[in-house]
Amino acid sequence: MKAARLHGFASIDGPRDVVRVDEVPIPDLAGGEVLIRVLRAGLNHGDLHMREDAVQYSPDVQTVPDLPMTIGHDGLGEVVEVGPDVENFRVGDRVVVICSITCGFCKFCRTERQHLCQTKKTMGFLTKWGEGPARLRRYKDGLWAEYCRVPATNLVRLARGADIDEMCKVSQINVGYRALKRARLHSGEIVLVNGASGITGIGTVLSALAMGAPLVIAVARNPVRLERVRAIDPKRVATIALGRGESITQKVHELTDGQGASVLAELAPGGIATTIECIKNLEPGGRVALIAPNPEPLNLPLRYLMIRSIEFTSVTGRFAMDIAELLQLVQSGVIDTRPITTRYFPLAEVNQALDYIENRGDNDPLWPMYAAD
């Protein structure tokens, strides 16, 4: 079979030939495993960073697995073979893949907090593959390939007739959906989304609307992309375009009659001053759901946070338990995934797909995705 594999890092090994499409054996199956033919698989900034960034990912850092490694950690496929002891899937089933691999035995996995599993891995991504149970290393390779081996426990069956072009987007809604759940968003509460114009940001807006937010205030720099976010539901989505010099404080004050938002979903990868301003525009008792891995320190007086009773929570990765819920919400039309636009690439153009993440224009589709022939 063919697979798009990471062989090294561009800043060390060369500009673009570190990701190559190779001929590799189709994976074998052991007990509890399923082989799928990949139908759709996405790439995101994390995949681009893997190709480019030898500072964060170097041979001296323990997060680097044995290379080469097939990339891609969002997607779906069709079951073509089932291993021993697999009884809940049949050949021909179409399934969404949950790419977070956990041990299944620790206190976090046993209490539906798999995202906190200390040996958690992500298929197709540079995580700590050298640590934890050796059996998890069988799932190092991701989904930008013709076939992929997956534990049966990491699959969710699609309904017959489901539109795979829309269902494949559920993984990009998952993060924001879980973040709002952790922030205890209630129907009728106003949500502020900082960093709303990207794929995960749009997924968060869609989730907030589905969960009953009467108003979602979307904050981002690019006014063209923000207008696309507002078009999701012009009656319930307002925007603040930082690139036009619009003030978060002034706009939130106007939109909420001075009350402030109830929940902040924080997705901006940088610019801590914007984050701080958003926090200061939460109502007393407001909750912050941290999503983006901004490395900047948060400089806010503890006294302010204490007096305002501001709560913080966070989310890392995708939650398996949410996939089935989201599939039902999308299938029934409660969530319309069409605002998450996609552009399809053949397997051979994996580097063009990675370049697209960095170079796409304001009006270009958001998500580069592999589509099988």
C-alpha positions in Angstrom: 0.0 0.0 0.0 1.0 3.7 -0.2 1.5 5.8 2.9 2.6 9.4 3.5 5.4 9.1 6.0 7.6 11.5 8.0 11.3 10.6 7.7 12.9 13.5 9.5 12.7 17.3 9.9 12.9 19.9 7.2 15.3 22.2 9.2 17.8 19.4 9.6 17.2 17.0 6.7 16.0 19.3 3.9 13.1 21.5 2.9 10.4 19.1 1.7 11.6 15.6 1.1 11.2 14.6 4.7 7.6 13.6 4.0 7.4 11.1 1.3 4.8 8.7 -0.1 6.3 5.2 0.3 5.2 1.7 -0.6 4.8 -0.2 2.7 3.2 -3.5 3.7 -0.4 -3.5 4.6 -0.6 -3.8 8.4 -1.2 -7.2 10.0 -4.0 -7.7 12.6 -3.9 -9.1 16.1 -6.7 -9.7 18.5 -9.1 -6.8 19.0 -7.9 -4.9 15.9 -9.5 -3.8 12.7 -8.1 -2.9 9.3 -9.8 0.0 7.5 -9.4 1.4 4.0 -9.0 5.1 4.6 -11.6 7.2 2.8 -10.9 10.6 4.3 -8.0 11.9 6.4 -7.2 15.5 7.4 -4.0 17.4 8.2 -3.6 20.4 10.5 -1.0 22.8 11.8 0.5 20.1 14.1 1.4 18.0 11.0 3.0 21.1 9.4 5.0 21.7 12.5 6.2 18.1 12.6 7.6 18.5 9.1 9.2 21.9 9.7 10.2 22.1 13.4 13.4 20.5 14.4 13.6 22.7 17.6 10.6 21.1 19.3 11.1 17.7 17.7 14.7 16.6 17.6 16.4 13.3 18.0 17.4 14.3 21.6 13.8 14.7 22.6 11.9 11.7 23.9 8.7 12.5 22.1 10.2 11.4 18.8 9.1 7.9 17.8 11.0 5.6 15.5 10.9 7.2 12.1 9.5 6.9 9.5 5.9 7.3 10.7 2.7 7.7 8.7 1.1 11.1 9.5 -2.5 12.2 9.8 -4.8 11.8 12.8 -8.3 12.8 11.8 -10.5 10.7 9.5 -12.7 7.8 8.6 -12.8 4.7 6.6 -14.4 1.4 5.6 -13.7 -1.9 7.4 -12.0 -4.4 5.2 -10.8 -6.9 7.7 -11.5 -7.7 11.4 -9.0 -9.4 13.7 -9.7 -12.1 16.3 -12.1 -11.2 19.1 -13.8 -8.4 17.2 -17.5 -8.9 17.2 -19.0 -5.4 17.0 -17.8 -4.6 13.5 -18.2 -6.2 10.1 -16.5 -5.9 6.8 -18.1 -3.0 4.9 -18.9 -0.9 8.0 -18.0 2.7 7.6 -16.4 4.1 10.8 -14.9 7.2 12.3 -11.4 6.7 13.8 -10.6 8.0 17.3 -6.9 8.6 17.1 -6.2 9.0 20.8 -4.8 5.7 22.1 -4.9 5.3 25.9 -3.9 2.5 28.2 -7.5 1.7 29.3 -6.4 0.7 32.9 -5.3 3.8 34.8 -7.6 5.7 37.1 -8.2 8.3 34.4 -9.2 5.8 31.7 -11.5 4.1 34.2 -13.3 7.3 35.1 -14.0 8.6 31.6 -11.0 11.0 31.7 -9.0 9.3 29.0 -7.5 12.7 28.0 -5.5 12.7 31.2 -4.0 9.2 30.7 -0.3 9.6 31.3 0.6 7.1 28.5 -1.9 8.6 25.9 -0.7 8.6 22.3 -2.0 10.1 19.1 -1.9 8.1 16.0 0.3 9.7 13.3 1.7 12.3 15.7 4.9 12.8 17.6 3.9 11.8 21.1 5.8 9.8 23.8 5.8 6.5 21.9 8.8 5.2 23.9 6.8 5.3 27.2 3.9 3.2 28.4 2.7 -0.2 27.3 4.6 -1.6 24.3 1.3 -2.7 22.6 0.4 1.0 22.1 3.3 1.3 19.7 1.4 -0.8 17.1 -0.7 2.3 16.5 2.0 4.8 15.8 1.1 5.2 12.1 -1.7 7.5 11.2 -4.3 7.9 8.5 -2.7 9.5 5.4 -2.4 6.0 3.9 -4.5 3.6 1.8 -5.0 1.4 4.9 -4.7 1.7 8.6 -4.7 -0.6 11.6 -6.9 0.6 14.5 -8.1 -0.9 17.8 -11.8 -1.8 17.5 -12.3 0.2 20.7 -11.3 3.3 18.8 -13.9 3.1 16.1 -17.5 4.5 16.0 -19.8 3.1 13.3 -21.4 5.5 10.9 -25.1 5.3 10.1 -25.9 3.7 6.7 -26.1 6.4 4.0 -24.2 9.0 6.1 -22.4 11.6 4.1 -18.7 10.9 4.7 -17.7 14.3 3.4 -19.6 15.9 6.3 -19.1 13.2 9.0 -15.3 13.4 8.6 -15.5 16.9 10.1 -16.7 15.6 13.5 -13.2 15.3 14.8 -12.7 19.1 14.3 -15.8 19.9 16.3 -14.9 17.5 19.1 -12.4 19.7 20.8 -14.6 22.8 21.1 -17.6 20.6 22.0 -15.7 19.0 24.9 -14.2 22.3 26.0 -17.7 23.9 26.4 -18.9 20.8 28.2 -16.1 21.1 30.7 -16.9 24.8 31.1 -20.5 23.7 32.0 -22.1 25.8 29.3 -25.8 26.1 29.9 -28.5 26.9 27.4 -29.1 30.7 27.5 -25.5 31.7 28.3 -23.4 33.9 26.0 -20.1 32.5 24.7 -17.0 34.4 23.7 -14.7 32.5 21.3 -11.2 34.0 20.9 -9.5 32.6 17.8 -12.8 31.8 16.1 -11.9 31.8 12.4 -9.9 28.5 12.2 -11.2 25.0 11.9 -11.4 24.3 15.7 -12.7 27.8 16.3 -15.6 27.3 13.8 -16.3 23.9 15.4 -16.5 25.7 18.8 -19.0 28.2 17.4 -21.1 25.4 16.0 -21.0 23.5 19.3 -22.0 26.6 21.3 -25.0 27.2 19.0 -26.1 23.6 19.3 -25.8 23.7 23.1 -28.2 26.7 23.3 -26.1 29.8 23.4 -28.3 32.7 22.3 -25.3 34.7 21.3 -21.7 33.7 20.3 -19.2 36.5 20.1 -16.5 35.4 17.6 -13.1 37.1 18.0 -10.3 36.9 15.4 -7.9 39.1 13.4 -9.0 38.3 9.9 -12.2 40.2 9.0 -12.8 38.2 5.8 -12.8 34.8 7.6 -14.8 36.3 10.5 -17.6 37.2 8.1 -17.8 33.6 7.1 -18.2 32.7 10.8 -21.0 35.3 11.2 -22.8 33.9 8.2 -23.3 30.6 10.1 -26.2 32.3 12.0 -26.3 36.1 11.6 -28.9 36.4 14.3 -26.9 34.6 17.0 -23.3 35.2 15.9 -21.5 38.6 16.4 -17.9 39.3 15.4 -15.0 41.3 16.7 -12.4 41.8 14.0 -9.1 42.7 15.7 -7.5 43.4 12.3 -9.9 46.3 11.9 -9.0 47.7 15.3 -12.3 46.8 16.9 -12.3 46.8 20.7 -13.2 43.6 22.5 -14.2 45.5 25.6 -16.4 48.0 23.8 -18.1 45.4 21.6 -18.8 42.9 24.4 -20.2 45.7 26.6 -22.6 46.7 23.8 -23.7 43.2 22.9 -24.2 42.1 26.5 -25.6 45.3 28.0 -22.5 45.6 30.1 -23.0 42.2 31.7 -20.2 40.3 30.0 -20.1 36.7 28.6 -20.6 33.6 30.6 -18.0 31.4 29.0 -14.7 32.1 27.1 -13.4 29.5 24.7 -9.7 30.5 24.3 -8.2 29.2 21.1 -5.8 32.0 20.1 -2.2 30.5 19.7 -0.6 33.8 20.6 -1.2 37.3 21.7 -1.8 37.0 25.5 -3.0 40.6 25.8 -6.1 39.6 23.8 -6.7 36.7 26.0 -6.5 38.9 29.1 -8.9 41.4 27.7 -11.4 38.5 26.9 -11.1 37.2 30.5 -11.8 40.7 31.8 -15.0 40.7 29.7 -16.5 37.7 31.5 -19.4 38.2 34.0 -18.8 37.4 37.6 -18.5 33.6 37.9 -17.4 33.4 34.3 -15.6 30.3 33.1 -12.6 30.0 30.8 -12.0 26.9 28.6 -8.4 26.8 27.5 -7.9 25.0 24.1 -4.9 26.6 22.2 -1.4 25.8 23.5 -0.3 29.5 23.9 3.1 29.4 25.6 2.9 33.0 26.9 2.4 33.5 30.7 -1.0 34.7 31.9 -0.3 37.9 34.0 -3.5 38.5 35.9 -3.8 39.4 39.6 -5.1 36.5 41.7 -7.1 39.0 43.6 -9.0 39.9 40.4 -9.7 36.3 39.6 -10.8 35.6 43.2 -13.1 38.6 43.5 -14.7 37.8 40.1 -14.9 34.1 40.9 -13.4 33.3 37.5 -13.0 29.6 36.8 -10.4 27.9 34.5 -10.6 24.5 32.8 -8.8 23.1 29.8 -9.1 20.3 27.2 -6.4 18.4 25.4 -7.2 16.3 22.4 -10.4 14.6 21.3 -12.8 12.8 23.6 -13.9 9.3 22.4 -17.2 9.6 24.3 -18.2 12.7 22.4 -17.9 11.2 18.9 -21.1 9.3 18.9 -23.0 12.3 20.3 -21.6 14.6 17.6 -22.3 12.1 14.8 -26.0 12.1 15.9 -26.1 15.9 16.1 -24.6 16.2 12.6 -26.7 13.4 11.1 -29.9 15.0 12.5 -29.0 18.5 11.3 -28.7 20.0 14.7 -25.1 20.8 13.8 -24.4 21.9 10.2 -20.8 21.1 9.3 -20.8 22.8 6.0 -19.0 26.0 7.4 -16.0 23.7 7.9 -14.9 23.7 4.3 -12.5 21.2 2.8 -10.1 20.9 -0.1 -9.2 17.3 -1.2 -5.8 16.1 -2.2 -4.6 12.8 -3.5 -2.1 10.9 -1.4 0.8 11.8 -3.7 0.3 15.5 -3.0 0.8 15.3 0.8 3.5 18.1 0.7 1.2 20.4 -1.3 -1.5 19.7 1.3 0.9 20.7 4.1 2.0 23.8 2.2 -1.7 24.7 1.8 -2.1 25.0 5.5 0.4 27.8 5.6 -0.4 29.5 2.4 -4.2 29.3 1.9 -6.0 32.5 1.1 -8.8 34.2 3.1 -11.5 32.7 0.9 -9.9 29.2 0.4 -11.4 26.1 2.0 -10.1 25.6 5.5 -9.1 22.0 5.8 -6.8 20.0 3.5 -7.9 16.4 3.4 -6.9 13.2 1.7 -9.7 11.6 -0.3 -9.4 8.0 -1.6 -10.0 7.5 -5.3 
